[in-house]
Structure formats: C-alpha cells, structure tokens
Amino acid sequence: MNNGAWPLIRQRPFQILADVKEVPVNVFISTFDSAPLAPNLNLVAEGRGTAFQTGVNVLNKLTSGKVYLGLDARGKEAPSSVFTQAANVEKYWFQGKHPVGNVGVQIHHIAPINSNEKVWTMGVQDVITLGAMFSERRFNAERVVALTGAELNKPQYVRTYMGASLSELLNGNLKHDHVRIISGDVLSGEQKAPDSYLDFYDDQVTVVKEGDYFETFGWLVPSMKRPTVSKTFSNFLSPNRRFEADTNTHGEKRAFVVTGQYEDLLPMDIYPQHLMKAILVNDFEKIEGLGIYELVEEDVALCEFACTSKQPLQKILRQGLDMVHEQG
C-alpha cells in the first residue's frame, strides 16, 4: 500500500478494489486473453520471469488458500515457460472459444465463489509489477500495450506506461478521423476521446470504424456483411468469412425475448437471461440464486454482442452488482 501497488489487486465478487481487511480464499491469474485482438501474454512475460515468480510468491503470503494459474490449452501456441514453470501455484489448462480466457470463467470451473467468500484476481502485467517491487525494489509502471483494429495503419505492440496518453500512442497511425477509440477490447472496452488516456488495468487499445450510418430495411435485406449466431444471414454457410467491424448496432433496443443465445456463449453453469431479468425487477433473492457473484461485465460481453434484443447486458449486470454490494 505504501508503494502504490494495492490497486493492482481486484476482488471478486463485484470486481472492486481488494479490501485490505479481507483475506481471500484464493487468488486467480489467467495467463492468456481470448478477447478479440488481445495481446499475447507470452510476449508480455518474455524476460520478466523473475518478477512474475516474485509476484506469485507475494500473493501466496496474502491468501489463506492457493494461487491458481489458468493456462492456454487451445494449441495455437504453447504457454510461456514463465507460466508453465512457475512455482507455488496450482495450474489448470483451458481450451475453447472466447470467453475461455476470462478469469471469471476459470474461477467458475476451478473453485466457484460462494456469497460469503472473497477471491482476488490479477492480470499478468499486474503480477509482474507487484513482483518488481520486491525483485527490483521499485514500482515499475511499464506496460506492453497492443494497438489493434482495422483502422490503424500499423497494428503493433508498444512498450509504454500505465495510463499512457492515447494521442501519443496513436499519433500518425490512424487511417482517418471517423473512428471509435476503445481502451480495452472491442467487446468490453471503454470508449475514449482522442486526447484521453489508457485505463488503469488495460493493456490494449482498439480502433474501429464509427458505425453512425442508417440501414434501410435493416435485417430484412439479405446481407453478407455481418456475423450471425442464429443463421438469420446466409453467411453462416461461410464460417471462416472475415468481417469489417464497426460500432453500428444494426437495430435498436427491443423486447427482451427468450432466445437461449446467451447460454451457448457463456461457458458457465448460469442462466444469464433469467439473471438479467431478475436484476431489472430488483428481485434480490433470485439475483443471488442465479449466480451474480460469479460474473462481471467482461463475462457477458459476448452475450451482449450477439443479443437479439439489443440489451445493454454489461450495464444491467453492473446495476445488479452494485445493488447486491450495497445490501452488504
């Protein structure tokens, strides 16, 4: 706390700053990010093995349980030896599509959170920063940040610092000015002005085309320009087809219909649509019973992207989390 590293630790449930008076039952670290265009954490950890291991050792002293590492078993690339050879941790392998890299999904399958329990989570670069305080005797605010998105002239990795200026990171690299700048990934990141800054926990900047155009007849017109999970559009016949992403929602908010889509996109034993409806009507008992303690916004971001009803699921979930947190 004296050196400024405490905010690196986040607490579940609620995804809030860890309480200094609490002892977590476990600590979880995901060593890979499955979000769109997310940075390769093997690259991030290269040459930082000592700091990472030191950070893990420190975390072991702060929990009554274990430190868990989620390792990438998708087969595209072997996890870095920094992760596979880490000591004082319990390792679990995960494979599948996004959101498999989310630490919340990994917690659910390793040791689900009960209502009276607290667990802590940290990102790989946060663990490295924590470890550097002890191995290098300094607060090392360096970050490897991925600059991503089709509207960049040159997507690349840059070595910068926490909270870096977006105007400096993107200087001369935008194809045009009519773009949406996002701190984080395209599913769960936050919209930023060109003269603002990278969010504290983010190691990715995404730039996509601004989708402020009107579509005549909308979904009634056959289209190959967008992905589909319901086979509404014929492009489901071309599963490897690429799409140019923009911010157009292709429709407005509408009746919250039961589709079963969310359950196919969230690999957790939770019924997200029932949970969202319980939040909207402030049914506290159902909210708890339907598993709100295990979720944060990034876990339902893919559901929101595919939502037929165009519901702001991340905003609704945060509303529910804040309500439960306030109730104590």
N, C-alpha and C positions, 0 to 999 in steps of 0.2 A: 504493500500500500504506500509506503514511504517513497518508493521509486516510480510509482505511476503504472504498475503492471496489473493491478487488480481488475480494472475494467476489461481486460482481455478475457476474463472468465465469465461465462454466461450460465445462468441457472435454468433448468427445466424442472417443473413446468413453467410456462409463461414467457420463456426466452427473455429474461431480465438479468440485470447485473447481479452477480452472485452475492448472497447475504454473508457478510463476514462472521456472523454469529452462527451460521449453519455449518454442519459437517455433512458433505454429500455422501450418499450411499455408494456412488460410483462416479467415475469420470470417463467420458467418451470422446474419442477423437476419430473422425473419418479421414482417411489418408488419400481419398480421391473424391473428385467432384464430378458428378454426372450431368450437371446442368448444361444447357446449350453453350458451346464455345468456351466452357470453363477452363481455367488454367490447368496445366499438367502439374500436379503437385510433386511428381518425381523430379521434375526440373527445378521446382521451387526448393526442394530439400537438398539438392546437389551441393555437396561441400559443407552442409550445415548439420551433419550427423551428431557432432558433439553437443551442440546447443540443443538439438531436438531431444537427445537422450537425457541431458541435464534437466530439461523442462519436464520430461516424463517422471524423472526421479523426484522432483519437487512436488508434482501432483500426487504422487504416491504418499507423501507425508501429510497431504491435506484431506485425504478421504479415509473413511473407515472401511471402504471396500476395495475395489480394483480399478485399475486404469485399463480401458478396453480400446483396442485399435481395430478399425474397420478397414480391411484390405481389399484391393480390387482383384476380383476373380473373373472379370469379363474377357480376359485373354488377349486384349488388344496390345497390352504392354505389361511386362512383369513389374510389380511394385518395386520401388527403390529399396536397396539394401538398408537404407536408413530406417525403413519401416519394418522390413522382414526380419532384421537382426536386432531390433530394439529389445531391450531387456526390461524387466519389471512391468510387463504388460501382458494382457491376455488378448490373443489375436483371433479375429473371426474374418472369414472370407465371404464376400458378397458378389453376386453376379445378377445381371438383368438390365433392364432399361431404367432410365431416369423415372423416379427419384431414388434409385438404389444407393446413390452416393450421399444422400441426406443423412445426417447423423440421427435425426428423429426416426427414420425407418430402421436404422441399425439398432438403436436403443430398443425399439419395439420387438425386434426378433432376438435380442440378447437378454435383456432384463427390463421388461416394461415398467414404466413409472406408476407407482401407486399414489393415491391422493395425498398421503401423509409423508411422501418421500421427496427428496431433492437430489437431483443429479447435476453435475456440471459438464459443460461441453467447451471445447476449444478447437479452433482451426489449427492447421499445421503451422502456418506462419506465426500464429499467436503463441504456440508452444515453443517455437524457436526463439521468439522474442523473450519469453519468460526464462528459457534456459540460458540465453545470452547474458541475462542479468547476473547469473551465477558463474558461468564459464568465462565470460569476457569482462565481467564486472562493470557493465554499462547497460543503459536502456537503448537497445538497438532498434530504432524505428524503421529500418529498411523494409521495403516490401517489393516483391516481384509481382508486377501487375500485368495482366493480359489485356491488350487493347484489341477489341474484337468487333465484328459486324461488317456487313457488306458495303456500308457507306464509308469505309475507311480506304484510303489509297493503299495503305500498307499495314495490315494487321500484324501485331508484333508483341513481344514481351519487352517490358522496360523495368529497370531497377530504379525505384524511387522511394518515397517515404509515405507513411500513414497520413491520410488526409491531404494527399497531393492535389495541386491545382489542376483541374480538368483542362483549362485553357492551355496550360503549358504541356500537358500530356498529349493533347490532340492538335497542337499547333502545326498547321500546314498539312495535316493528314486527312482532312475531310474532303470528300468528293464534291459536296455542295453544302449549302447552309440549311436546307429544308430537311432537317434530321431530328431525331429524338435521341438525346444523350442519356444513358442509363448507367447509374452506379450499381454494378452487380450484373446479374444475368438478365436475359430478356423476359423471363417468366416472373421473377420475384424481386428484381432490382427496383431502384427508385429513380424517377425522372429528375434530371438535373439541368439547371441553366448552364450555358457555356462558361460562365465566369464563376461557377461554384467549385466544390471540392469533393474528392472521393470520400465516401462514407467510411467510418472508422473501421468496420470489420470487413470491408470489401477488398478484393484483390483482382477485380475485373471491371472493365468499362466496355459497354456495348453501345454501338451506334447503329440505328436502323432508320429507314425512311419514315418520315412522318406520313401517316395514313389519313389525312384530313380530306378525303375525296368522297363523293357520293356515288353509290352504285344503283343504277336504275334497275328495278325489279329484284335486286339483291340475289338471294339464293334460288329464285325461280329460273334464272338463266344458267344453263349448263356451263361449268367452269372447270378449268384445269389449273387454276392459279392458287389453290389453297389446299391444305391438308384436310383430311376428314377421318373421324373415328366412327362415324355412323353410316358410311358408304352412301351419303347423300350425293356426293360428287363422284364422277366416273374415274377420277384419278386414283381411287383405291386400287384400280387394276394395275397401277404402276407404283408399287410400294417404294421404289428407290428414287422416285422423282424428286428433284430439288425445287424449293420454293423461295421466292424473294420475300423476306419478312418485312412487314411494316406494322404500323400501330392501329390500323383500321380494325374495328371490332366486327365488321360485317353484320351489323344489326344492332338493335337497341335492347335494353333490359326488358324482359318479358315475364310471363307467368312462370313460376318456379315449378316446372313439371318433373315428375319422377322418370328418369331415363335409365338409371343403372350405369351410366357412364363413369361416374366417379370411382366406383368400386373396382373397375377394370384398370384404373390409372393410379390407384393408391395401394401399394402392396402392404397393407396393414389390416388387421382384423377389426376394422372400424367401418361404420356406415356413415360416411361423411355427409350425404344429403340429409339424412334424418337429423344429424347433429346440427347442420346449418339451420334447418327449420326450427329446431328447438331453441337455438340462440335467438332467432328472430322474434320468438314469442316469449323469451325470457323464462323458459322452463328450466329452472336451476337443477332440479333433480335429474331430468333427462340429459342435460348437458354433461353432468358428471358421469352418469351411467353410460353415455355414448362415447366416452374416451377423450374428452377435450384435453386432459392433462398430457396426452402424448403428442399433441400437434402444435406446430407453429406455422406461420404463413407459408414458408417455402414448401412445406409438405403438401399443401393443397393448391399450389400454384399451377401445376399441370392440369388439375381438375378445372380450375378457373379458365384456363386457356381453351379447353375443349367444351366448356359448358354451353349447352344448347340454349339455356335460359339467360345467358349473358350476366350471371350474377357475380358480384364482386366478392368472391369467396374469402379472399385473404382479409379484406376489410371486415367481413362478417365474423370471421374467426377471431380477429383481434378484439372485436367488440365483446365476444363471449369470454375470451381470456381475461380481459380487463374486468369484466363483471365478476367472474369467479375469484379473481385475485382480490378485488375489493371486499368480497364477502369473507375473506380470510380463510 
